[in-house]
């Protein structure tokens, strides 16, 4: 399960203080360690596309990040512009307040609106901030992601707590192979990766990716 770990990782630099030098370093590391993708805020997609030209490292950008409280049309525009700039995947934060209020049909409609405005070959992952939801709401949120047409449900942004094994298990049970699971937030060790992948995650988001791979190669 861990032999291809580097190709399951979105190497992330999404903190507000990330600058041009940090993006260059992120991309260099992604090339060196052959990570599946880098994950960057929309303002840095063009630079990442230039840095990664000619490589097989993908670019993930975000929409409605990290709060999810933007208007739906703004999330659409943000996602579309990121794709125009070179993003291959969009990690969209859905409206967490709607999820916490059990307004799942509105969440589904928002996801569908973003999905239908993106090219078919662009992967859409939907962040539900699972730590802010009850287990029952996590179940309904995952159903909304499926019904909205996204390809992944993602546990959380990492800004408000990390992914847990139980969250991934809950999401994977509902997903049942219809969509994939991305775990993100607080993933810092090989053991974290092993547990989350065993629970059902197929992609991991981490800013500690280099340290994780170095740990694997030195053990």
C-alpha positions, 0 to 999 in steps of 0.5 A, spaced: 500 500 500 505 504 501 510 502 495 507 508 491 505 513 497 508 518 493 503 518 487 498 518 492 500 525 495 498 532 494 504 536 496 500 542 499 502 549 500 496 553 502 498 557 508 496 565 507 504 566 508 506 562 502 510 566 497 513 566 490 520 562 493 515 557 497 512 555 491 518 554 487 521 550 492 514 546 493 514 545 485 522 543 486 520 538 491 514 535 487 519 534 481 524 530 486 519 526 490 515 525 484 508 527 488 502 526 484 500 533 485 502 540 488 496 544 492 496 551 491 492 557 492 489 560 486 494 566 486 499 561 485 497 556 479 500 560 473 507 560 477 506 552 479 504 551 471 510 554 469 515 551 474 512 544 473 511 544 465 514 538 462 513 534 468 507 529 470 506 533 477 499 535 477 496 542 480 491 542 485 487 549 486 482 551 491 475 554 491 472 557 497 478 556 501 478 555 507 471 557 510 466 555 504 462 561 506 463 564 499 457 565 494 456 559 489 457 563 483 464 566 486 466 559 487 464 557 480 468 563 477 474 561 482 474 554 480 474 556 472 479 561 473 484 556 476 483 551 471 484 557 465 491 558 469 493 551 469 490 547 474 488 539 473 484 539 479 479 543 484 478 542 491 472 546 493 470 547 500 462 547 500 458 551 505 460 548 512 454 552 515 449 549 510 451 542 512 451 544 519 444 546 518 442 540 515 441 543 508 444 538 504 440 539 498 443 546 497 450 543 498 448 538 493 446 544 488 452 548 489 457 542 488 453 540 481 453 548 479 461 548 480 461 541 477 457 543 470 462 549 469 468 545 469 471 541 463 469 533 464 477 532 465 478 536 471 477 532 477 473 536 483 474 534 490 469 537 495 471 538 502 466 537 508 470 539 514 468 533 517 470 535 524 465 540 524 459 535 523 456 530 526 457 523 524 450 523 521 451 529 517 458 527 515 454 521 512 449 526 508 454 530 506 458 525 502 451 523 499 451 530 497 458 530 494 456 523 490 449 526 487 452 533 486 457 529 481 464 530 484 469 525 484 472 525 491 469 527 498 475 530 502 475 530 510 477 537 511 482 543 510 487 542 515 485 549 518 480 547 523 483 540 525 486 534 521 483 528 518 481 522 523 481 514 521 474 514 523 472 520 519 475 516 513 471 510 515 465 513 515 466 517 508 468 511 505 462 506 507 457 511 504 462 512 498 462 505 497 466 506 491 462 511 487 467 516 489 474 517 492 476 519 499 482 524 500 484 525 507 487 532 509 490 535 515 495 533 520 498 528 516 505 528 518 508 521 519 508 514 515 503 511 520 498 517 519 499 515 512 498 507 513 492 508 517 488 513 513 489 509 507 487 502 510 481 506 512 479 507 505 483 514 503 486 514 496 489 520 496 492 524 501 494 532 502 500 534 506 505 539 507 509 534 511 510 530 504 517 531 504 519 529 511 514 523 510 517 520 504 524 521 507 522 517 513 519 511 509 526 511 505 530 511 511 526 506 515 
